[in-house]
Structures are given as C-alpha cells and as structure tokens.
Amino acid sequence: MNIRIVTDSTCDLPAETARQLAIEVIPLPIHVGEHSFLDGIDLTREEFYARLPEYTPAPKTAAPGPEIFMRLYERLANEGAPAILSIHISESLSATVNSARIAAEQFTRIPVTVLDSSQLSLGTGFIVERAAQLAQAGGRMIEITAALQSVMKRTYVFASLKTLEYLRRSGRMNFAIARFGEILQLKPLLHMNMGKASALRTRTNKRARQRLLDWLAEYAPYERLAVLHAGVQEEAQALYEQARSFFPEGEIPIVQITPAIGAHLGIGALGFACISKE
C-alpha cells in the first residue's frame, strides 16, 4: 500500500478529487453561539453563506484536537498504510497543523510526517492533490516532501474582500484597523505565499479587481489555476471570463470557499488560487 495523505477541510478540494486520490479530510468545527457544525458535513456552503449575515454571535472556528488526528492515524495504520503525510492550513492562520504535530509525536505505530502547507483554501488543496498523486505513483516520503517544497514556493492565493467586518468580528484583525478601513470605504486585498499573509487596500472595487488581474499576469503561466469565491457565484464567473486567457488546458474550477475560511473572510471574497509553472 502507498503512503496515505491526510488534510483538513480548509483545503477546498472537491469531494470527488479526495475520493479518487484516497485523501482523508478532517473537518474543522464551526461554532455559532451554542451550536456547533463540522465543516463540510453538517452544513452546505450554500446554506452557510445564506445564513452568515444573520448569525449572532459571529461564527468562530477551532482547530481539531490531537485526539481527532490520532484516531484517523490509527485507522489508516489498521488499513495497512506504511506511512502518513499530514498536510494542513498554514500555521500562521490556524493551530490545526500544531494539533497534527502533537498527534504525530504521540503516534508510534507507523511514521507520520506533518507538513505546513504555507497556504489556505485551494492553495493548500493543490499541494495536497500533488502529494496524493505522487503517493499513488509509489513515491517515497523524502521524494514527495522534496517535490512539495518546490510546489509551495510557486503557489499563491490572492483575493479581494467586500468588507473587513467579518475579520473584525472573528477576532482575526485589529478592531481599530478594521474600523479605519470601513470608515474610508477601503477595499481590502489579501495575498498569501509561503506562509506570509499580506494585506493591501484600494479605494474601489474596480481597482481591487485590477490588482487581482495584475497579480495574475505577474505569476503566469500556470500549472493550476482556479477562481475562489465566498457566496458570489456570478461575480466569480465574470472574473473567470476576464481571466480566461491565463487558464491552462483542462478543468477550470470555480470553487466556493469553505465555511471554515468564509467565516473570517465574509460574503463577497473573490480571487484566485494558482501554481506557477517552473
């Protein structure tokens, strides 16, 4: 049997892709007041974004505990896995990868390697997908992780947000900065590469859209490219039409961001995940 790949629900990989590549996905918990949901299991993405403006208090997310990882690692060992590669959302954004590390240190039946993807959303998903493809081809752990280091350097996620309100409500942004941005009606932009999340601001939606397209031109050509959005399918389709010339041949995914990330970015986030060609 080949090395097994584990990830978390923030990776935004389609369920069919995970099934075909035997990728195990651990859902993040989402808390709304006294109610809790498992990301991707108890609530559809469409339902989440429809309800998001009405949620009081604002949704909170949490990292799965080490015991969750331990149970999955145990099951995979029982199924005959010779080793496990556990790849998760950047530790600069979530404690999920640290829970995986704690579990890996305690689990001794088979080797478990934990990798910080340095990304979020489908940026992580593309890296996980590549790992699973290499594992199914019989790659050894040292070969897979070396290949992923190269992929990670060329992986980017960048997006515009409609508002800073959800970052403020979730506690992921300093309140004064969030209020300052709202008062001036600034349009925030987020950019992620190699675990470094940076933020820019423009004054109009038009300028924000142009900045996304400028980044897209800067990192082209692409091995993989997808449009990401949070509850704005029509805007995502329009952005794809604007960027059509950049897309490589093959499947062109337009992916709705999972609630575990959407809880912090809010309705209207729109952007790209990509891997540049070497």
Secondary structure, DSSP 4 states (H G I P E B T S, - for coil): -PPEEEEEGGG---HHHHHHTTEEEEPPEEEETTEEEEBTTTB-HHHHHHHGGG-SS--EE-PPPHHHHHHHHHHHHHTT-S-EEEEES-TTT-SHHHHHHHHHHH--SS-EEEEE-S--HHHHHHHHHHHHHHHHTT--HHHHHHHHHHHHHTEEEEEE-S-SHHHHHHTSS-HHHHHHHHHTT-EEEEEEETTEEEEEEESSHHHHHHHHHHHHHHH-SEEEEEEEESS-HHHHHHHHHHHGGGPPSS---EEEPPHHHHHHH-TT-EEEEEEE--
